[in-house]
Amino acid sequence: MIKRTQRELEMGEKTLESLARRIGELDELIEAENSTEEFVRSMRNPNTVRKTTADVNKIEQWLLSKNESRDLCDIPPAELNNYLAHFFMTATKQNGEEYEPDTLKSIQCSINRFLAEKGSTVNIVEDREFKHSRDVLVSKRKMLRQQGRGN
């Protein structure tokens, strides 16, 4: 009986050693992931970061004017699609002038980049759920070009 208890103790020690080793490995993985995320962040172009922030602020201010206070990531795709469609159709600069056609497209890309960085699984540039907002954007850009804006 003593031998049996001794074996059980040895097995328990091996299990504890194995768990301790695994915890150490997990800590290393977490640390590595944090350092890789920091590396990616540090390599982002500052101009792109600034443009993304400015464009996301534009859509967020516009959403607030429509009494929508949820974060972009929290708005369901169908609703976000409608909001984006209306935003692209009505968006103007602070002075009331129309945006250049390519500026509207870059705002769309900034919003998409922001959503991706926040871990959202939606892609407003490619997903089927956002076809309507893309169609509105294409139409608005076409209208702006007919008015002589853009190339």
N, C-alpha and C positions, 0 to 999 in steps of 0.2 A: 504494500500500500504506500509506503514511503517512496519507493521508486516511481510509482505512478504519479504521485504528487510532484516529485522532482521533474519528471518529464513534462507534466502540465506547466510547471513554472518555466522550464526551458522554452516550451512552445510559446508561452505568453511573452517571454522576453524577446523571442524572435519576431513575434507579431508586433510588439512595441517598437523594436528597432526598424522593422519594415515601415511602420506608420510614420516614424520620425523621419526616415529617409524620404518617404513620399511627400511629407509636409515640406521638407527642405527643397525638394524638386519643384513643388508648386509655388513656393515663395520665389524661387529663381525665375520661374515662368512669369509670374506676376510682375516682378521687377523688370524682366526683359521686355514684357509687353509695354509697360509704362515708358521705358527708355526708347522703344521703337516709336511709340506714339509721339513722344517728345521730339524725336529726330524728325519725323514727318512734319510736325508743326513748325519746327525751326527752319525747314527747307521750303516752306510756302513763300511764294512771292508776296512781299509786303503790299505791293500795289493791288494784287488780286484780293488779298485779305481786306484791304481798305474798301475796294469796290464792292465786294460781297456784303460787307457790313452796311455800307451806304444804301445799296439796293434793297437789302432786307429791311432796313429801316423805312424805306419808301413804302414797301408793301404793308409793313406793320402799321404805319401811320394811316395808310389808306383803309386798312381793315378796321382800325379804331374809329375812323370817321363813319364806318358802316356798323358801328356798335358790335364789332367782333373783337373780343379781347383774348381769345384763346391763342396759344402759341401756334405757329405754322405747323409744327409737327403733330399737334393735337387735333387739327381739323381733319375730319374724314375726307378721303380722296374725292368723293362726289361733290362735297361742298367746296373743297379747295379748288376743284376744277371750275366751278361756277364763279367763285371769287376771282380767280385768275383771269377768266374770260372777261369779266366786267372791268377788272383792273386794266388789262391790256387795251380794252376798248376806250376807256375814259382817262387813262393816265396822262397827266401833263406835268410840265416842270412847275416849280414853285411860282414862276412869273406868269403862268398860264399858257406858255407856248407848248407846242407839241414836241415830243421827243423825236429824235432821228430814228429811222426804222431799225438800224442796227443796235441802237441803244436799248430799244425794247427787247430785242433778242438777247442782248447781254444781261438784261435784268432777269429774264427767264432763266438763263444759265446760272446766274448768281443765286437765285432762289433754289434751283436744283442742287447746286453745290452746298448751300447751307443745309438743306434737308439731308443730304448724304452725310455731311459732317456730323450731324446730330443723330445719325443712326437710323434715319427713316428709310423704309424699304421702297418708298414710291420714287418714281423718276418722271418728273413732269415733262421732260423732253421726249421720252420714248414710250411711256406706258399708255396702253389703250384708254385707260380711264381719263386721260387728260387730252384726248383728241379735240374736244370742243374748244378748250382754251388755246390749243395750238392753232386750230383753224381761225379763231378770232385774231390771234397774233399775226398770222399770215395775211389775213384780210386787212388788218390795220396797217401793216407794213406796206402792203400794196397801195392802199389809199394814200399813205404819206408820200410814197414815191410819185404817185400821180399828181400830187400837189407840189412836186419839185424838191422834196426833201430826200436826202441820201444821195447815193451815187446814181 
